[in-house]
């Protein structure tokens, strides 16, 4: 008998909150109030079920299954987390300067949010995505000089890259001393070590082992941090204690979510 993904979600998670108390939710990416955020697409749950995904999807660190995307701009919960942080960070920057910003595999709504800041010289980049400003391989970004970028976003890319440490070294190379970047990956909180090198040659096997057909690993929290530090980055973690529980509730971010911001020391 085919099991309904909707019924599985309701059984595991209960019903989604209709609103943050009596208030509407706010999307910090498009700045719209919404009655509710959309839950994670059945596409993922159906694939987890069909391919017998071996990890508990509820144990991903930064993922709000019931309040995943904005119904207006389609930004994900992690995009909303980035917008919260960047709003704070941009307020501290010198508006008389221009900051070189590269966004790798950009999310459209978040890209539009960043482009509104006149002191940000924004460049989108990817190897395969059409319409980006720069076509680059994250493991060999020859288009960018050493110490040339003030800010980067590398969100949910490294889990696609066999040699993720090489990509991290490239990110470190192009970042200016004193610069910062948002570095995010799927983190499975049940893992002590990153899960990789499984016998996953087919799309079905990758869904089973890694939770998506183009992923090559799932990170453990400590290992992800260790790899970034080994590259030379200082790693900062910003969680609900930094942003505030009421803020997370208002913008539809799960309380266990953590934002990883790396810095290149002077």
Secondary structure, DSSP 4 states (H G I P E B T S, - for coil): -PPPHHHHHHHHH-PPPSSBTTBPEEETTTTEEES-PBPPPHHHHHHHHHTT-SS-GGGBSS--STT-B-TTT--BHHHHHHHHHHHHHHHHS-TTS-EEEEEET--HHHHHHHHT-TTEEEEEEESS-TT-SEE-BTTB-TTS-TT-EEEEEEES-GGG-TTHHHHHHHHHHHEEEEEEEEEE--BBTT-SS-EE--S--SHHHHHHHHSSTT--EEB-HHHHHHHHHHHTEEEEEE-HHHH-HHHHHHHT--TT--EEEEEE--
